Each structure stands twice: as structure tokens, then as C-alpha cells.
Amino acid sequence: MKKTVVGMLAVTALAAAMGSAFAQEAAKAAPTLTAEEKEQAKKIYFERCAGCHGVLRKGATGKNLEPHWSKKDKDGNVTEGGTLKLGQQRLEKIIGYGTDGGMVNFDDILTKDDIALMAKYIQNTPDVPPEFSLKDQLDSWKVIVPVDQRPKKQMNKLNLKNVFSVTLRDTGEVALIDGDTKEIVSIVKTGYAVHISRLSASGRYVYVIGRDGRLSLIDLWMEKPAVVAEVKVGFDARSVDTSKFKGFEDKYAIAGSYWPPQYTIMDGDTLKPLKVVSTRGMTVDGEYHPEPRVASIVASMTKPEWVVNIKETGQILLVDYSDIKNLKTTTVGSAKFLHDGGWDASKRYFLVAANASNKIAAVDTKTGKLAALVDVAKIPHPGRGANFVHPKFGPVWATGHLGADVVTLISTPSEDPKNAKFKEYNWKVVQEVKHVPGNLFVKTHPKSRHLWADAPQNPDKDLAESVAVWDMADLSKPKAVLNVAKDSGLPPTKATKRAVHPEYSADGKEVWISLWGGKVDQSAIVVYDDETLKVKKVITDPKMITPTGKFNVYNTQHDIY
């Protein structure tokens, strides 16, 4: 018995020594960085890389960027890799030129010195950031305008239904633009690189969350809309929504963090943090993951629940907010790595991309169970997706792909008797519409006959600067491919002006496209007539710096896409 224990201890010690020896060799092989270089690289990594590759660099939408990694397949075969194995020169080429899998070329975003620095940085072991507790959040919480001092009625003459909340990525601001006049109403200081804007159930408040974890509450009723409350929920975040079920409208807000991996429940009108819940745990494959990030959150209209999608674990959480002191959560296993998604036309099913598994997971919010796992093309990236009635297959939901040249159409169930004949197609891929890789967003509108898709992550400059438009009556080929950069009338530049995120006006008659230029280049929003596909307006302004996502108040409030 003693010999066995001693032998086991010896083996353990040897393994530890070997691990230590490898760590020492890795440390020797890793390029050295000064303290100043490391801080600069950490900032660039957070702003440009962490969203896809993770704070701990274990990968999700993007590849694993640890200095060394190994993994076993289902047959027990071990694969090894890592940034040290790739080396400095190859890493610089990958960062500079991008990849076919959807990573953009950074040679028109970063300098050569920056690219060399980042190649060195990712060959070093990543630092583990600190945690962020409920107390930390409460310490950051500010109510700028108390609830009882806010307007009792709308104090401006804006058509709020047609206001757009536009992310100005690199300045840490949101531009509120009047959709009727195309004039900038207000530029509001928010968190860095706001990922999404969400509307309160009432349509009065805009919740915007930046990638630095700062959540801002904007009151649209003020004479000049402005932030009335804010809180920091973490160091890196992407998602927010409110409570929308009848009787709970806007009582609570919820925000999910990438780091620390957790979500926070708050008062809906003040953002006071009430409860923090960690998402660390086991993946659908039964392995522990230290960084399971909250990818997306939506509010169910079927029950007092939020659908909380956990990226690395592949788990979909149905969080019952009817009693937050005794929080009940249903865990629905799906596939890795969960990203973004949207509702089907009935608002019963939520469809979310599992982009590492090349699947779309559909959860039934009525039964609280997984409805389907649908195999799709490489790296699905739907945004919210797009709902329309296919002439042959009935109601469908569409997703584009970062890594494939198609837009995938999935048949969705309908309780309307006239759609009963399409039931045989439900949860099947019924068509793959030919597009190009590098797509981030697809969009349509109930009053439109067109489907729009961008391709900002495509390595080809012309394609990244263009959008494709299909007539739903004939999806065999695009009706038009619009070069948004040329249509803008702005001077051509060497750097790519990425055409990104089509968004409809409230009436479905216009489509707004962001033209995302470099930080020193003039950016714009190009507004097209959805019927004629002609340019109606180009919105430019010295303050219009790196516009990306645009969220029409009415469409966002009512989940119209």
C-alpha cells in the first residue's frame, strides 16, 4: 500500500516537474515586453481582440490564443498548438492580413509596430483580471437624475418611434439620430464600444452597454435625451435587457458580463445592483470552464423569464425573475459556443448561434425545453436574424455566416392554421442563399419584400464595403450588390470602410447602413430607400466617428427583424 502511494506521489511530482519545466521553457521562448509595452498591448487586446478570443484567450468565435494548448478528441487523440508554436512572423501575418474564418485584416487598423507588439504579447501567458463583486458594482452606481425629478411626459417633439441609437464605437458614445429629419439629436457619453442598445418595455428608456462593462440608462423623454443613471457591471460586457412580462414591465434590468463571467439583476429605472450570479461551471460536454461569458440576453413575453445564453458552456439559462430573492433557473443544454440570436416570428422560440459547433439552437420558452439543434454552415452569426415568409417553405428565420458563403434559412413553427402545410419543414434548413463569407448581420422588415446582408469581415475590400439585397420572391441571386462606400460620396481611402449592420426605419421604408471607417477617416451612415434601393441621405458629421450598430427605437422595442 505504501509503495503504491509513494509511486503515485512520485508520478505526480514528475508530472508537476515536467509541467514546470515546460512552463520554464515557454517563459524562455516567449518574447519579453517592457511594462509600458505590456500595458499598451493589454489595452489593444481588450479593445480589439478579447470579444472573440476571450480574456483568458481560450477562444470562442476566435481561435485559442494561449501560448500552449492541448485537447483530446472523442477518441482520446491529443492535439497540441499555441501561439509559441506559430511564432512571431506567422502571427504578424495573421494579425495583419486576417483570415477566411472572419478575422479582419488589422493592417488598416493597427500600425506595423502595434501588430508586432500584439504578436509578442499573445505569446506570453495571459494575466487573470480581478473579480468584480456586488459591492464593487454598488460603489460604481450613479443616479444622475432621480426618478422623481424626471419628466412626467415627453418634453421634446421627437417622433420617438423613429429615433435611432447609433454606437460610435471608438469614442465611447451613442448618437441619437432623428429618423425623420436625419439630424443628430444628442451625442451621449457612454461606455467604450457599446455593443447593443435595448429599449424599455415602455419605449421611454434606452439601455446601452459598453464593452468596458459600463451600463448607461438614457431617458428619451428629456428635452435633450441624456443619461439618467449608470453602473459598471464588470470589466467586459455585451448584453442587457429589461423585464417585459405583463405586471413586471421594466421592474428589473439584467446585464451580462464577459469578465467576470456573471450576470447582474438591477432595478429597472435606477440601475441599482440587486443580485450578482456567477456563470462559471460545467460545459455541455461535462468539462469545467473558468470563463463562461454571458453572450446574449433577451426578455421572454411568454413568462417572467430572461433567456441568458452562456457562450463557453453551451448552456441556455431561463432565469425566472418573479422572485429574485429565491431565484429559479432552468438550464437547457445546447451546443458551444453560444453567441447572439433572435426570436422567431411568433416570439415563442429563441434561436441562437452555437458558432463553434456550426449549429443554431432553438429554445421553446413556453415549455422551457430545447426545441431543436439545427446543423448549419461554418460559424453562424445572425445578429438578431431575420424573419419572413418564404414563397415555398412558409415562415423562416435567417442567419448569415462568418466562415461560409451562404445565408441559411430555417423553417420555424407557426400556430396559424394557414401555415399548417409547412409543418414538415420545421427546424430544417430549407435553403442556403448564396452570399459571401464575413457576414455579420441580416435584416428584413414585415413591410418589406427585401432581405439585406452585409459582409464587413470579408478580407476583400470591395465586398467588405458592400451589402447584398435579395427580392424574397427570387432568392436565387441578389437583386443588387450595393457598394456603400462609393454610394456615400466620401473620398476613397486605402483603409477599408466597412459597411455594417442594416437597420430599418420604423415604417420599413428605409434601410440605414453604417460605413465604419478608420479612426482618422470620415465615417458615415448611408440611408437607402428600401423600395428603389437608391440613396436617400448620407449622414456625415465630424462627430460621427466609427459608427457601427444602429437600433431603431420601435423595431428594437418590439423585436422586429
C-alpha angles and dihedrals in degrees: 000000000000092000091051092052092045090049092050091049090050092051090047091049091048092050090049091048091050090048090048091048090051090048090051092049090047090050090051092048095048114094114250122245131196117235090254093050091049093052091048091049092048089054093049091045092051093047099042112017116024095078093066102025102036133239090271089042094236091135135232118169085006128047127276107272100188116130088244132008138167132189139181125228123217090275093054095253113147123225120192132194144133145158092278089060092051093051135205101293096047092046090052090053093048092049093044100044102028126216139270088245092076105276109135125230107262095196089096093045104040131040121245089255090052091051091050090048093051091049088056094043097055091052087065124079111268119246118239109236121224124265123257115220134195088261091053089052093047089050089055095045118113131179104200095178115023116228094249091054095052122101118281090212138015107292098192133061097236122135090236093192090067100042116119124214104210124193114227093199107196099037097053093239143118121220115211107208127191104235092204099052097022088227124139106248098185141346109217125199108234138149122310117281098357106220100196143000117214128189128227116245088255094051091235101104131052116207112203125182125195128209088248089067096254114141117198129191114210120197111214093190094070118102086249109019112241144160112285099176139010142179138178111234098179144325096278127022143161114174142064139157141156135236109273107168115117110278093019100064108155093339090126139022126202128202127186126211134211089202122055090023099238144097130236129214115209143174105278098226101036103027091228106165111241106168138009120203123191119224097198113127148089126341124228085263091059098252127126116246122194096202112041100162126205102246104180140350130200132177117238120227090197098064139001089274143117121218104224116188116204111206108205099033096048089225122139112208121205101201115199108211097182089103112017093179088063098032117195120200131185113206115211116190116219127144141297137300106018115200131157133332147149147228125278116239093272093053088227098101126053115205118200133179119246091194100180090053095042091234140121114223118207119198122196106222091192096059097025092232140113108270099189148341107215122196112227138166126291119310104349113212111178104163095203091332125225131270125206143138112262114216091231107023104034123221112018137172119215134213131181126211138232093205105033137059098236144081107223121219117204122192112236128200122258131194091205108111091221089065095051090102090065095056093102089066097050115133092004128117101248099177142006109210113209112248135136131271120262097058117154105171140027122188145178138156134225090245095048132082092202136091117206127199132177130205106200094148094055111116091223109092097215093048093047089052094050141071129209124224126197131193105230090221089064117026095166092102137356116279087216142353107213120203098215094186092057092041090055092066090223118142113270116255135193089237116079116255099210117216104217145169114011110215128183127225116245093263093048093239100110136047119205119206124190115225101206109200130176120286092262095040127085111259126196148181113237115205118206131194103241093212100048099022088226124137112261100176142355111211111207131161135156086245092053095097120167099337113194124154119034122193121194109213098227097041093046093046092053099034094242113170 
